[in-house]
Amino acid sequence: MITPLVAIWVVLVLVLGCSGEAPPPPTSKEATPTLQVDPSDAPGTVIIPTGQVVASPVQGAAVSLEALSGALPELSALAPADRDLLLHVLNVVPAPCEACEGTSLARCALSMPSACERLPSLVQRSLRLAGQGVTKDRLEAAVSYPDVWVKIPDQGRPVDPPTPGLTRLEVWIDPSGPMLGAAVSTIDQLDLSTAGLVFRLLPEADDTLAEDVARATIAMEAQGKLEAFLRGVLAWKEQRRTLPGANTELSTEGLSEVVVGVPGVDLPRFERDRAAASTSARLAEDRALAAQIGVRSLPTFFVNGYRLRGAQSALAVQRLLTLELLDHPAALSNPTAPPPTVPKAP
């Protein structure tokens, strides 16, 4: 597994203190989250990362309490103040699914409750947190996802660790491309103790070398050498930067050097796996899936199917990994479990 290098300990929670809400950058849908620890929080409480700003205003009129209560009878069990807070949040936070895109969580729950796969868990999360007195900004942060969730078949992709975690982090890369280092750097800073890591490969179209590097990546993964191979590619490029006038883009000869340099690699098996029909099929499947779920830039991250396009800070990805744990009661009911790590802000 890509090993975390930079992290601080925080404790996961359900009840949080107050914090301010930063305005979003004017030209971006995503704001860099901050991860705050309130000294007054008792051990065992969950710290919800703040800083994720609600996306552009939702369309349509607000849903009334009477209308929403018909779809969500659990509202009647909340105290009036908590009920009013929840109604406000559900009316201003966008629904993160393509079927309900542009509408609020409340409108989606009322008019298309079965159209958004993740809607029930988000609504239940908001009900649970509102009932525990979470403040407005933290409640919005806990259910605010400016992009969308998509359904991703596992297709038998290797998961690291092999035993699936509570969340599934899929990372799409071109292992020959210039953004490999950014993807690895982000993963290095994550706490993956509660997540299973999956790599998807999307080599550049009509690039024979990119295709060959992707094939080599699959062959290395089959031997448990994926991390060593990817780091070897990055090390090769870094070494080339020290040579005057040298081309830092991976070449066919450079690929051979990287493969031979991976400790313990079985070269005959590597060549068989690289040329295998199953390797071709995997690349074809990933290309088709990328077009289907909107992978248009590399790297792209998916947290339980939630899409984060392009290079992302570790804080942005860790925020989603942390929030996804709010929907796993088994994880939250064990206060003695080791707390997850969270990367330091740069």
C-alpha positions as CSV (number, residue, x, y, z in Angstrom):
1,M,0.0,0.0,0.0
2,I,1.1,3.5,-0.6
3,T,2.3,4.3,2.9
4,P,1.1,7.6,4.7
5,L,4.1,9.9,5.2
6,V,2.6,13.0,6.7
7,A,-0.3,12.8,9.2
8,I,-1.7,14.1,12.4
9,W,-4.1,12.2,14.7
10,V,-7.7,13.2,15.0
11,V,-10.7,11.5,16.5
12,L,-13.9,10.7,14.4
13,V,-17.2,12.0,15.7
14,L,-20.9,12.6,15.7
15,V,-21.1,15.9,17.7
16,L,-19.1,19.0,16.9
17,G,-18.4,22.4,18.1
18,C,-18.9,25.7,16.3
19,S,-16.6,26.9,13.6
20,G,-16.6,29.6,11.0
21,E,-17.3,29.0,7.3
22,A,-14.9,30.3,4.8
23,P,-16.2,31.8,1.5
24,P,-15.5,29.7,-1.6
25,P,-12.9,30.8,-4.2
26,P,-14.9,32.7,-6.8
27,T,-13.9,30.6,-9.8
28,S,-14.0,27.1,-8.3
29,K,-16.7,24.7,-7.2
30,E,-14.4,23.2,-4.6
31,A,-12.8,24.9,-1.6
32,T,-9.9,23.4,0.2
33,P,-11.2,21.9,3.4
34,T,-9.8,22.7,6.8
35,L,-9.7,20.0,9.5
36,Q,-10.2,21.5,12.9
37,V,-9.9,20.0,16.3
38,D,-11.9,21.7,19.0
39,P,-10.1,21.4,22.4
40,S,-13.5,21.2,24.1
41,D,-14.4,18.1,22.2
42,A,-14.4,15.1,24.5
43,P,-12.5,12.0,23.5
44,G,-14.6,9.8,21.3
45,T,-16.3,12.7,19.6
46,V,-16.2,12.9,15.8
47,I,-14.6,15.9,14.1
48,I,-16.4,16.8,10.9
49,P,-14.1,18.5,8.5
50,T,-15.3,22.0,7.5
51,G,-14.5,24.2,4.6
52,Q,-16.4,22.4,1.9
53,V,-18.6,25.1,0.5
54,V,-22.1,24.5,-0.8
55,A,-22.1,24.7,-4.6
56,S,-24.0,27.1,-6.8
57,P,-27.6,27.9,-5.6
58,V,-30.1,25.1,-6.3
59,Q,-33.0,25.6,-8.6
60,G,-36.7,25.6,-7.7
61,A,-38.7,26.8,-4.8
62,A,-37.9,25.6,-1.3
63,V,-39.7,22.5,-0.1
64,S,-42.1,23.2,2.8
65,L,-41.9,21.4,6.2
66,E,-45.3,19.9,5.6
67,A,-44.4,18.5,2.2
68,L,-41.0,17.1,3.4
69,S,-42.5,15.6,6.5
70,G,-44.6,13.3,4.2
71,A,-41.5,12.0,2.6
72,L,-39.4,12.0,5.8
73,P,-41.6,11.1,8.8
74,E,-38.5,11.0,11.0
75,L,-38.7,14.8,11.0
76,S,-41.4,14.7,13.6
77,A,-39.1,13.2,16.1
78,L,-36.7,16.2,16.1
79,A,-37.0,19.2,18.4
80,P,-38.5,22.3,16.6
81,A,-35.1,24.1,16.4
82,D,-33.3,21.0,15.0
83,R,-36.2,20.4,12.5
84,D,-36.0,24.0,11.3
85,L,-32.2,23.7,10.9
86,L,-32.5,20.5,9.0
87,L,-35.2,21.9,6.7
88,H,-32.9,24.8,5.8
89,V,-29.9,22.6,5.1
90,L,-31.8,20.2,3.0
91,N,-33.2,23.1,0.9
92,V,-29.8,24.8,0.2
93,V,-27.5,21.8,-0.3
94,P,-27.5,20.5,-3.9
95,A,-28.3,16.8,-4.5
96,P,-25.2,15.0,-5.6
97,C,-26.5,12.7,-8.3
98,E,-27.0,13.2,-12.0
99,A,-30.7,12.6,-12.0
100,C,-31.3,15.4,-9.4
101,E,-28.5,17.7,-10.6
102,G,-29.3,21.3,-10.0
103,T,-32.0,20.6,-7.3
104,S,-31.7,20.5,-3.5
105,L,-31.5,17.4,-1.3
106,A,-35.0,18.2,-0.2
107,R,-36.5,18.5,-3.7
108,C,-34.7,15.3,-4.7
109,A,-36.0,13.5,-1.7
110,L,-39.5,14.7,-2.4
111,S,-39.8,14.2,-6.1
112,M,-37.2,11.6,-7.1
113,P,-36.4,9.6,-4.0
114,S,-35.3,6.5,-5.9
115,A,-33.3,8.3,-8.6
116,C,-30.3,9.1,-6.4
117,E,-28.6,6.1,-4.9
118,R,-26.7,8.0,-2.2
119,L,-29.6,10.2,-1.3
120,P,-31.0,8.0,1.6
121,S,-27.7,7.8,3.4
122,L,-27.1,11.6,3.1
123,V,-30.6,12.3,4.4
124,Q,-30.2,9.8,7.3
125,R,-26.8,11.4,8.1
126,S,-28.4,14.8,8.2
127,L,-31.3,13.6,10.4
128,R,-28.9,11.9,12.8
129,L,-26.6,14.9,13.1
130,A,-29.4,17.5,13.4
131,G,-30.8,15.4,16.2
132,Q,-27.5,15.6,18.0
133,G,-27.3,19.4,17.9
134,V,-24.7,19.9,15.2
135,T,-24.3,23.5,14.1
136,K,-25.5,24.8,10.7
137,D,-22.1,25.1,9.1
138,R,-21.0,21.6,10.2
139,L,-24.2,20.1,9.1
140,E,-23.9,21.7,5.7
141,A,-20.3,20.5,5.5
142,A,-21.3,16.9,6.4
143,V,-23.7,16.6,3.4
144,S,-22.3,19.0,0.9
145,Y,-20.9,17.3,-2.2
146,P,-20.7,19.8,-5.2
147,D,-20.0,17.1,-7.8
148,V,-21.9,13.8,-8.2
149,W,-21.8,10.1,-7.2
150,V,-21.6,7.6,-10.0
151,K,-22.0,3.8,-10.0
152,I,-18.7,2.1,-10.5
153,P,-18.5,-1.7,-11.0
154,D,-15.6,-3.3,-9.3
155,Q,-14.8,-5.5,-12.3
156,G,-12.5,-7.6,-10.2
157,R,-9.9,-4.8,-9.8
158,P,-7.3,-5.5,-7.1
159,V,-7.9,-3.8,-3.8
160,D,-5.1,-2.8,-1.5
161,P,-5.5,-4.1,1.2
162,P,-7.1,-7.2,-0.2
163,T,-9.7,-7.1,2.6
164,P,-12.1,-4.3,1.6
165,G,-12.2,-1.3,3.9
166,L,-15.3,0.7,4.9
167,T,-14.7,3.0,1.9
168,R,-13.4,2.4,-1.6
169,L,-10.9,4.9,-3.0
170,E,-10.4,4.5,-6.8
171,V,-7.7,6.5,-8.4
172,W,-7.5,6.9,-12.2
173,I,-4.0,7.5,-13.6
174,D,-1.9,7.4,-16.7
175,P,1.3,5.8,-15.2
176,S,3.4,7.3,-18.1
177,G,1.9,10.8,-17.8
178,P,3.1,13.9,-16.1
179,M,0.5,13.8,-13.2
180,L,1.6,10.5,-11.8
181,G,3.7,12.2,-9.1
182,A,0.8,14.4,-8.0
183,A,-1.4,11.4,-7.6
184,V,1.2,9.4,-5.6
185,S,1.9,12.5,-3.4
186,T,-1.7,12.8,-2.5
187,I,-2.1,9.1,-1.7
188,D,1.1,9.2,0.4
189,Q,-0.5,11.8,2.7
190,L,-3.8,9.9,3.2
191,D,-4.9,7.7,6.1
192,L,-6.1,4.6,4.3
193,S,-6.7,2.5,7.5
194,T,-10.4,2.5,6.7
195,A,-10.2,2.4,2.9
196,G,-9.5,0.0,0.1
197,L,-7.3,1.5,-2.6
198,V,-8.0,0.6,-6.3
199,F,-6.1,1.9,-9.3
200,R,-7.7,2.3,-12.7
201,L,-5.5,2.9,-15.8
202,L,-6.3,5.3,-18.6
203,P,-3.3,5.6,-21.0
204,E,-3.4,8.3,-23.6
205,A,-5.2,7.4,-26.8
206,D,-3.0,6.5,-29.8
207,D,0.1,6.4,-27.7
208,T,1.9,3.1,-28.0
209,L,4.3,3.8,-25.2
210,A,1.6,4.9,-22.8
211,E,-0.3,1.7,-23.6
212,D,2.9,-0.4,-22.9
213,V,3.5,1.4,-19.6
214,A,-0.1,0.7,-18.6
215,R,0.3,-3.0,-19.5
216,A,3.5,-3.1,-17.5
217,T,1.7,-1.6,-14.5
218,I,-0.9,-4.3,-14.6
219,A,1.8,-7.0,-14.9
220,M,3.6,-5.5,-11.9
221,E,0.3,-5.3,-9.9
222,A,-0.2,-9.0,-10.5
223,Q,3.1,-9.7,-8.7
224,G,2.4,-7.3,-5.8
225,K,5.0,-4.8,-7.2
226,L,2.7,-2.0,-8.1
227,E,4.0,0.6,-5.6
228,A,7.6,-0.3,-6.3
229,F,7.0,0.1,-10.0
230,L,5.2,3.4,-9.8
231,R,7.9,4.8,-7.5
232,G,10.5,3.5,-9.9
233,V,8.9,5.4,-12.8
234,L,9.0,8.6,-10.7
235,A,12.6,8.0,-9.6
236,W,13.7,7.4,-13.2
237,K,12.1,10.7,-14.2
238,E,13.7,12.5,-11.2
239,Q,17.1,11.1,-12.1
240,R,16.8,12.3,-15.7
241,R,16.1,15.8,-14.4
242,T,19.7,15.9,-13.0
243,L,21.2,15.3,-16.5
244,P,21.8,18.3,-18.6
245,G,19.5,18.3,-21.7
246,A,18.0,14.9,-20.9
247,N,14.4,14.2,-21.8
248,T,12.4,13.4,-18.6
249,E,9.5,11.7,-20.4
250,L,9.6,7.9,-20.0
251,S,10.9,6.1,-23.0
252,T,10.9,2.5,-24.0
253,E,14.4,2.1,-22.8
254,G,13.5,3.8,-19.6
255,L,10.6,1.5,-19.0
256,S,12.9,-1.5,-19.4
257,E,15.3,0.1,-16.8
258,V,12.5,0.6,-14.4
259,V,11.2,-2.9,-14.7
260,V,14.6,-4.5,-14.2
261,G,15.2,-2.3,-11.2
262,V,12.1,-3.5,-9.3
263,P,13.3,-5.7,-6.5
264,G,12.3,-9.4,-6.8
265,V,10.4,-9.0,-10.1
266,D,9.8,-12.3,-12.0
267,L,10.7,-11.1,-15.5
268,P,9.3,-14.1,-17.4
269,R,6.0,-13.9,-15.6
270,F,6.0,-10.1,-16.1
271,E,6.3,-10.5,-19.9
272,R,3.5,-13.1,-20.0
273,D,1.2,-10.9,-18.0
274,R,2.0,-7.8,-20.0
275,A,1.1,-9.6,-23.2
276,A,-2.0,-11.4,-21.9
277,A,-5.4,-11.0,-23.4
278,S,-6.8,-10.3,-19.9
279,T,-4.5,-7.3,-19.7
280,S,-5.9,-6.0,-23.0
281,A,-9.5,-6.6,-21.8
282,R,-8.8,-4.7,-18.5
283,L,-7.5,-1.6,-20.4
284,A,-10.5,-1.7,-22.8
285,E,-12.9,-2.0,-19.8
286,D,-11.3,1.0,-18.1
287,R,-11.4,3.1,-21.2
288,A,-15.1,2.4,-21.7
289,L,-15.9,3.0,-18.1
290,A,-14.0,6.3,-18.1
291,A,-16.2,7.6,-20.9
292,Q,-19.3,6.4,-19.1
293,I,-18.6,8.0,-15.7
294,G,-16.9,11.3,-16.8
295,V,-13.2,10.7,-16.3
296,R,-11.9,13.6,-18.3
297,S,-8.7,14.6,-16.5
298,L,-6.0,12.6,-14.7
299,P,-5.7,11.9,-11.9
300,T,-9.4,11.5,-11.0
301,F,-10.4,10.2,-7.6
302,F,-13.6,8.4,-6.6
303,V,-14.5,8.0,-2.9
304,N,-17.3,5.3,-2.7
305,G,-18.2,6.5,-6.2
306,Y,-18.1,10.2,-5.5
307,R,-16.0,12.0,-8.1
308,L,-13.1,14.4,-7.6
309,R,-11.7,15.5,-10.9
310,G,-8.1,16.4,-11.5
311,A,-5.2,16.7,-9.1
312,Q,-6.5,17.1,-5.5
313,S,-5.0,18.0,-2.2
314,A,-4.8,15.3,0.4
315,L,-7.1,17.4,2.6
316,A,-9.8,17.3,0.0
317,V,-9.7,13.6,-0.4
318,Q,-9.3,12.9,3.3
319,R,-12.3,15.0,4.0
320,L,-14.5,12.7,2.0
321,L,-12.9,9.5,3.4
322,T,-13.7,10.9,6.9
323,L,-17.3,11.9,6.1
324,E,-18.0,8.5,4.6
325,L,-17.3,7.0,7.9
326,L,-20.3,8.8,9.3
327,D,-22.5,6.3,7.5
328,H,-20.8,3.3,9.1
329,P,-22.3,2.7,12.6
330,A,-19.9,-0.2,13.3
331,A,-16.9,2.1,12.9
332,L,-18.4,4.8,15.0
333,S,-19.6,2.6,17.8
334,N,-16.0,1.5,18.7
335,P,-14.5,4.4,20.6
336,T,-11.3,2.5,21.4
337,A,-10.4,1.9,17.8
338,P,-7.3,3.7,16.6
339,P,-8.2,7.1,15.3
340,P,-7.5,7.9,11.6
341,T,-4.7,10.1,10.6
342,V,-5.3,13.4,8.7
343,P,-2.7,15.1,6.6
344,K,-1.3,18.4,7.8
345,A,-2.2,21.5,5.8
346,P,0.6,22.6,3.6
